[in-house]
Amino acid sequence: MLKFDMKKISIVTPVFMEEEGISKFYSEVVLNLEPLKVEFEVIFCIDPAKDNTEFVIEEICKKDKRAKMIVFSKRVGQDLALMAGLETAVGDCVVLMDSDLQDPPSLLPKLIETWLAGNKIVLAQRKSRDGENLVKIWTSKIFYRFMRKFSDENFPESTGDFRLLDRLVVNEVIKFKEQQPFMRAIMSLVGFENTRIEFERESRAIGVTKYSRFFGGYQIAFRTILNYSNVLLKLSLISGIIIAVISFMFAVFFVVAKIFGAEFASGVTTIVFSIWFLGGTILTGIGIVGLYIDKIFNEVKVKPRYIVARSLGLSQNKKS
């Protein structure tokens, strides 16, 4: 039997249109935590939708005071939902996990046991990814390798949001006030040593994914590169230098050739191509700088990152 010494565990899970499987998810969490004889809370962070997910979770909260819910005024996305949950949780450690059962609640005792051994961050690392196509798997690998190479942070491969964070780590994570946070990047930024537990990620058994199979991952990848790497600015600078060097070499070549009496046919093709090429390169560079300026503009406005429309069961939790 694990010794908890009055410790409390918080489970934070983002929810969007999970009417069919959310009751089973909560039952599985309770089934795996109750035998540990530990105090726990489960915080559902709900993006509003037209289905009955909110009603189902409300009924769960009314029957079991350990279940709590936050409902946002509009859809904020998974990362902001997780951040809101972290800002609300009061546990000595917080487990972030999806509510579709692909992050298995059966792994919770192992995560907690590893944390009690003194680890501040415990990552759940996928050994397999059933139900995902090869294109998504390979693009994911390429993305993480790209970020490890071109950013200053270490992005662990084959890990999602499923992880356990010690209270010390949570307190540091919630200091980040970015308008569009990417939680996995923030976890890397805060540092701390981590340990990993491997698990088999099964395909979704209940319901269907609300995540865009084709564009969702690419949008996250582009946003992450923009927020946590300056590689686009470097590429723009390098492209400009290369073009300038090539142009200078051509100029030297034509001058020397003219000196030695070479004749060149006049024509507009070369001129038009050069103008288009240089114009396109300049506009690309301006566009990249514009994207970074747009990010700065959004950050300095300091607008609320999310608005809670209503909550249930959080009267004893700290205010965020």
N, C-alpha and C positions, 0 to 999 in steps of 0.2 A: 504494500500500500504506500502510495506517495504521501510525503509529509508536506502540507501546504502552509501551516502556521498562519491561518487566518487570511491567506491570500485570496484575491478575487480575480477571476478571468473574464475578460470582455471579448465577445465575438462581434465583429462588425462585418456586415454583408450588404452590398449595394443590390437593389432590387428594381427590376423593370419588367413588367408583364410576365410574372411568374406564378400566375393564379393556379396553374395545374400542379405545380410541384412544391410550392412554398411550405405547405403543411408537413409534407414528408421530410423536407429539409430540416425543419425545426424539430420534428420528432427524432430524427437521426442525431442531431446535435445533443439533445437532452439524453438520448439513450447512451451516448458515449461519454458524457460529462457527469451524469448523476452517480455512476459507480465510483467516481474519484472522490466523492464527498467534498466537493469544492464549491464555494459560492461563485456563481457566474451570472452574466447578463448577455443577452443577445440583442444587438441593436440593428434593426432593419432600416436602411437608408433608402427611401422609396422615391424614385422618379415617377411623377404622376402619369397615369395612362388611363385608357378607356375601359380596361377590363376590371375584374373584381379583386385584383391583387391587394389593394389597400384595405378593402373590407375583410378579406380573409386574414390578413395580418392583424387587423384591429381585433378580430375575434380571438386570435391567439393571445394577444396582449391582455385582453380582459380576463381570460381564463388562467393565465400564468404571468405573475408579476415580474418574472425574470425576462420576459420578452418586452422589448421597447421599440418604438418606431419614430422615425422622423420622415415627414412628408414635405418635399420641396414644392415651392410655388410653381415651378416649371422644371422641365427636364434639364439637369445639370451635367449628366454623364457620370461614368463610373469613378473617375479620379476625384472629382469634387465630392461625390457621395462618400467615398472612403475618407477623405479629409474631414468632412463633417462628422463622420462616425468617430474618428480619432479625437476630435475636439470635444466630443460628448462623453466618450468612454471614461470610466473611473477605475478600471481594473489595474492590477499590478502588472499585468501584461495584456496585450491586445492581439487577437488573431484576426487577420484579414482574409476573407474567403468569399468565393462566389456562392450564390444560393441555388445553383442548378444541379448540385450534387456531383459535378465533375471534380470539384475539390472535395475529396471524401471526408466526412465528419469522423470516420473511423481512425483517421490519422491524428486527431486532436490529442488523445492521451500521449502519443509519442512526442508530439511537438511540445507539450507541457512538461513532460519528463525531461526532455533535452534542455528546456529553459531552466528548470529547477537545478540542473547540473551546473549552472553558471553562465550559460550562453545568452547574450543580449539580443541576438537576432537568429531566428531559426527559419531557414528557407525550405519550402517544400519544392523539390526539384523533380520535374517529370522525367520518368524513364521512357515513357511512350506517350503518344498523342493520338489515340484512337479517334476516328471520325474526322480528322483533319487531312486535307489533300496535300500532296507533295509540294505543290507550288507555295502554299502558305508556310509549310515547315521550312522549306529552303530559303524563302524570302526572310523569314524570321531569323534564321541563322546568319544570313548575310547582314541584316540590320544590326544585330548585336555585335558581330565582329567589326562592322564599320564604326559603331559607337565606341567600342573599346579602343580602336586605333586612332580615331580622330577627336576624341574628347578626353578630358583628364580623369574621368571616372571609370570604374570597373562595373560593367553591366553583366551580371551572371546570366549565362545562357540556360535555356529550358526552365526558366522560372517565371511565374506570373505574379499575381498579387497575393497568392496564398502563402502566408508567412506569419510568424509570431514575433511580436516586438515587445521588448521589456519596457516598463514605464519610463525609464531613462531615455530610451530611444524615441518613444512617443512624444515626450516633452520637447525633444529637439525637432522632430518632424513638423509638429504643429506651429513652430516658429516661422516656417516658410509661408509666405503670404502671396504667392504667385496667383495670377488670375486664371491661368490654365495649367495647373500642375500636372506633371506626369509622375505618379507616385513611385514607380520603380526607379526613376532617375533621382528623385529626392532621397530615397532610401540609400542610394549609392553616395550621394553627397554628404549625408550625415556621418558616414564612416561606420566605425565599430566592426569588430570581427564577427563573422557569421559562420554558422555551421549549417549543413544541408542534410535533409532527409529525402531519399528518393521514394517516389510512389508511381503507380500506374494510373495515368489519367485516362479514364474511360470516356466513351462517347456519351453524349447527353441522352438520358433515358426517358425524360419527361419534358414535353414541350419542345419548342424550336428556338434556336438562337436568334436574338434580336440584333446581333452584331453583323455588320456588312461583311460578307465573306471576301469581297473583292476590293472594296475601297476603305473599309474601317482601319485595317492594319496599316495601309499606306498613308492615311491621314495622320495616324498616331506617329508613324515613323518620321514623316516630314515635320510635324510639329515638334517632335523631340529633337531632331537635328537642328532646327531653328532655335530652340530654347536652350539647348545644352551643349552646343558645339558651334564654333565659328568657322567650320570648314567651308561653308558657302562663300563667305567673305574672302577666305584664302584662295579658293578656286577662281573667284572673280579677279583678284589681284594677280594671280599667276597667269591667267589668260591674257590680261592686259599687258603684262611684261613680255610674254611670248610674242604677242602680236606686234608690240613695239620693236622687239629685236628683229623679227622677220622683216618688218617694214624697213628698218634701218639697213639690213643686209641687202634688200632689193634695191634700195636707193644707192648704196655704194656700188652694187653690181652695175646698175645702169650708168652711173657717172663714169666708172672705169671703162665700160664698154664704149661709151660715147667718145672718151678720150682716144681710144684706139680705133675710132672710125666706124664702129658698128652702127648699122641702121635698123630701126625698129618700126614695124608697121603700126600706124596709128589706128585705134579702134575704141569703141565705147564699151565693149564687153568687159575688158579688164577693169576699166574705171568703175562701171556699174557694180561688178562683183565686189570690188574692194570697198566701195561705199556701203553696200548692203552688209558685207561681212563686218566692217567696223561699226556700222550703225547698230546691227544686231547685238554685237558684243557689248557696246556701250549701254544699250537699253537693258540687256540682261544684268549687267552690273548695277545699274540704277534700280532695277526691280528687286534685286537681292538686298541692297541697302534699304529700299523702301519697306521690305518685309520686316527687317530688324527695327526700323523706325516705328512701324505699326505696333510691334510688340512693346517697345518702350512706351508708346502713347497709351496703350491699354493698361500698362502697369502703373503709370503715374496718375491715372485717373482715380485710383484707389476706390473703385466701386465695390459694393458687396459681391462676394464671389458666389454666394447662394442665399436664398431667402427660404426660411422654414415656414410653410403654410400652417402646419400644425404638428404636434407631437403627442406621444402617449407613453406614460410610464417613466418620464425623465425628471420628475420633480425632485428626486434625491441626487441627481447627477449635477456635476459642476456646470456653471454657465460658460459658454464659449463666446 
